[in-house]
């Protein structure tokens, strides 16, 4: 019985953390391409923050970025095309695919474990969220820490009272709570 409960708890933790962040070596991508990625990232951040982001920066050398809307939310860039998280994901897929030439199962794994996780929503189809006075919501920032090329999600306070509201779509912050629950359950079983 104990093993079943631990298995279920750890499985739930894995399911919650399905949003993946990929890391690539920035120097493996030409600087002009990384600069183009940053330009697209900035445009998408602006679009998803209704043309008025509070923070909108991108470093093509480190492939780090910061996108924050006026109401304090981050717009879930990992779900959209034309964003740094998606460009990094697609590059990770290309590198994985190239490393598995002649290995059909390896390439299939690249598709399911990497490419299928890349953002696919078109930012041009984004519709601004109408101003509301609903209860505060939580979102996640898409700000990289350090010199890593992967995007990370960290909690950020938000409210949907602003006329410049962005719909929070990132759920990466749920992983921390699921991890705490899984650890607590595991400790209880011991």
C-alpha positions in Angstrom: 0.0 0.0 0.0 2.8 2.4 0.9 4.6 1.8 -2.3 1.4 2.6 -4.3 0.8 5.9 -2.5 4.5 6.9 -3.1 4.2 5.9 -6.7 1.0 7.9 -7.2 2.4 11.0 -5.4 5.6 10.9 -7.5 3.6 10.4 -10.7 1.5 13.4 -9.9 4.6 15.4 -9.4 5.9 14.4 -12.8 2.6 15.3 -14.5 2.5 18.8 -12.9 6.1 19.5 -14.1 5.3 18.6 -17.7 6.2 22.1 -18.8 9.8 21.7 -19.6 12.7 24.1 -19.9 15.4 23.3 -22.3 19.1 24.3 -22.3 21.3 24.9 -25.3 24.8 26.3 -25.7 24.2 29.8 -27.0 27.5 29.8 -28.9 26.1 26.9 -31.0 23.7 29.3 -32.6 25.0 32.2 -34.8 24.8 35.6 -33.0 22.7 37.1 -35.9 20.1 34.3 -35.4 20.1 34.8 -31.6 19.6 38.6 -32.2 16.7 37.8 -34.5 15.3 35.5 -31.7 15.5 38.4 -29.2 13.8 40.8 -31.6 10.9 38.4 -32.1 10.9 37.8 -28.3 10.5 41.5 -27.7 7.7 41.9 -30.2 5.8 38.9 -28.7 6.3 40.2 -25.2 4.9 43.6 -26.3 1.9 41.9 -28.1 1.0 39.7 -25.1 1.3 42.7 -22.7 -1.1 44.7 -24.8 1.7 46.9 -26.3 2.8 48.2 -22.9 5.1 45.8 -21.1 6.6 46.8 -17.7 9.8 44.9 -18.5 10.9 43.7 -21.9 14.6 42.8 -22.4 16.5 40.0 -24.1 20.3 39.2 -24.1 21.3 37.5 -27.3 24.7 36.5 -25.9 23.3 34.6 -22.9 19.8 33.9 -24.3 18.2 35.3 -21.2 15.1 37.5 -21.2 12.6 39.4 -19.0 9.0 40.0 -19.9 6.6 41.4 -17.4 3.3 43.1 -18.1 2.1 46.3 -16.4 -0.1 44.4 -13.9 2.9 42.3 -12.7 2.1 39.1 -14.7 4.3 37.3 -17.1 2.4 36.2 -20.2 3.4 32.5 -20.4 5.8 32.9 -23.3 6.7 29.2 -23.3 3.3 28.5 -24.9 3.8 30.9 -27.9 5.8 30.8 -31.1 8.2 33.7 -31.7 9.5 33.5 -28.1 12.9 32.7 -26.7 11.6 29.6 -24.8 10.2 28.2 -28.1 13.3 29.1 -30.1 15.5 27.3 -27.5 13.1 24.3 -27.5 13.2 24.1 -31.3 17.0 24.3 -31.3 17.2 21.6 -28.6 15.0 19.4 -30.8 17.2 20.0 -33.8 20.3 19.1 -31.8 18.7 16.0 -30.5 17.5 14.9 -33.9 21.0 15.5 -35.4 22.5 13.4 -32.6 20.2 10.5 -33.4 20.7 10.3 -37.2 20.0 6.6 -38.1 18.2 5.9 -34.9 14.5 6.0 -35.5 13.6 5.4 -31.8 16.0 8.1 -30.7 14.5 10.6 -33.2 11.0 9.6 -32.1 12.0 10.3 -28.5 13.3 13.8 -29.6 9.9 14.5 -31.0 7.9 13.4 -28.0 10.2 14.6 -25.2 11.3 17.9 -26.8 9.4 19.1 -30.0 6.0 18.3 -28.6 6.8 20.5 -25.6 7.6 23.6 -27.7 5.2 26.5 -27.8 2.7 26.4 -30.6 0.3 29.3 -30.0 0.5 32.1 -32.5 1.0 35.5 -30.8 -0.7 37.2 -33.7 -3.9 35.5 -32.6 -3.7 36.9 -29.1 -6.7 38.8 -27.9 -6.3 41.3 -25.1 -7.9 40.5 -21.9 -10.7 42.9 -20.9 -10.2 44.8 -17.6 -11.9 43.1 -14.7 -12.1 43.2 -11.0 -11.7 39.5 -10.3 -9.7 38.1 -7.4 -5.9 38.2 -7.6 -4.3 35.4 -9.6 -0.8 34.0 -9.6 1.3 33.7 -12.7 4.9 33.0 -13.4 7.7 35.1 -14.7 9.7 33.9 -17.6 13.0 35.4 -16.5 16.2 33.5 -16.7 18.6 33.5 -13.8 22.3 33.3 -14.4 24.0 32.4 -17.7 21.8 29.4 -18.5 20.0 29.4 -21.8 16.9 27.9 -20.4 13.8 29.8 -19.3 12.7 29.3 -15.8 9.4 30.0 -14.1 9.2 31.6 -10.7 6.1 32.9 -8.9 5.1 36.6 -9.4 2.2 38.4 -7.7 -0.6 39.6 -10.1 -4.0 41.0 -10.2 -6.4 41.3 -13.2 -7.6 44.8 -12.3 -5.4 46.5 -14.8 -6.6 47.6 -18.1 -3.3 46.2 -19.5 -4.0 42.7 -18.1 -2.3 39.7 -19.6 -3.9 36.3 -19.1 -1.6 34.2 -16.9 -1.0 30.9 -18.7 2.2 29.5 -17.2 1.6 26.7 -14.7 5.2 26.0 -13.9 4.7 27.4 -10.3 2.5 24.4 -9.5 5.5 22.1 -9.5 6.8 23.5 -6.3 3.6 22.9 -4.4 3.3 19.4 -5.9 6.9 18.7 -4.8 6.1 19.8 -1.3 3.1 17.6 -1.1 5.0 14.6 -2.5 7.8 15.1 0.0 5.4 15.5 2.9 3.6 12.4 1.8 6.9 10.5 1.5 8.0 11.7 5.0 4.7 10.7 6.5 5.0 7.2 5.1 8.4 6.7 6.6 
